Amino acid sequence: MAEYVALLRGINVGGIRIPMADLRALVTELGHADVSTVLASGNVRFTSDSDDVAALRSQLESALSDRFGYDAFAFVHRRDHVAAVTDAYPFTERDGVHAYVVFVADPDVLDGLLAVEIDAEIESVERGDGVVYWSVPQKQTLTSAFGKELGKPGYKATTTNRNLRTLRKILG
C-alpha cells in the first residue's frame, strides 16, 4: 500500500461546500484505506494499492464532480514527494511573510510561471520538483506580480498552492 496526499483545489471556498465527512466517505468508497482529511480545505491523506498517480487523480476528479456537482481539480502525490518538496523549501520563513508551495501539474505551466517578472524586493519564486516555491508578504498575495498571474482562471486545472504550515499538518 502506498501513501498518498490529494490536494483538492477550491474546496470550501467560492461556494463549493463539501463536508469533510462526505469527502472521507467518497474516497473510502473508491476503495482507498486509511482516509483522513486535514483542515476543511480539501486535503486528503489515504493509502491505496494503486501506483498509478494519474489514474488516481482522474478517478478522484471524476468522483468529486459526479457526487458534488462541480468541476473538480485534484492534485495527487505520493506522501514522500510532498514531504520532500516541503523539506526543500528554499526561503527563510519569517513573520509577516507567507511561505507557499505551488503544485503544478504541467511542466509547460511551471516554466511559464517561473518566467513571470517579479519584484524581488517584494516576493521570491524558485523552481522545485514539480512545484514553485513562493515567498510573499502577507496582504500582498493577490496583488504581487506572481500572485496576479497565479490567480488567472487558466491555472485552475494545473495549479494549487498550500502554505508550509498546512503541508506540515497534512504530513502529520
Secondary structure, DSSP 4 states (H G I P E B T S, - for coil): -EEEEEEETTTTSTT----HHHHHHHHHHTT-EEEEE-TTSSEEEEEES---HHHHHHHHHHHHHHHH-S---EEEEEHHHHHHHHHT--SPP-TTEEEEEEEES-HHHHHHHHTS---TTT-EEEE-SSEEEEEEETT-TTTSHHHHHHTSGGGTTTEEEEEHHHHHHHH-
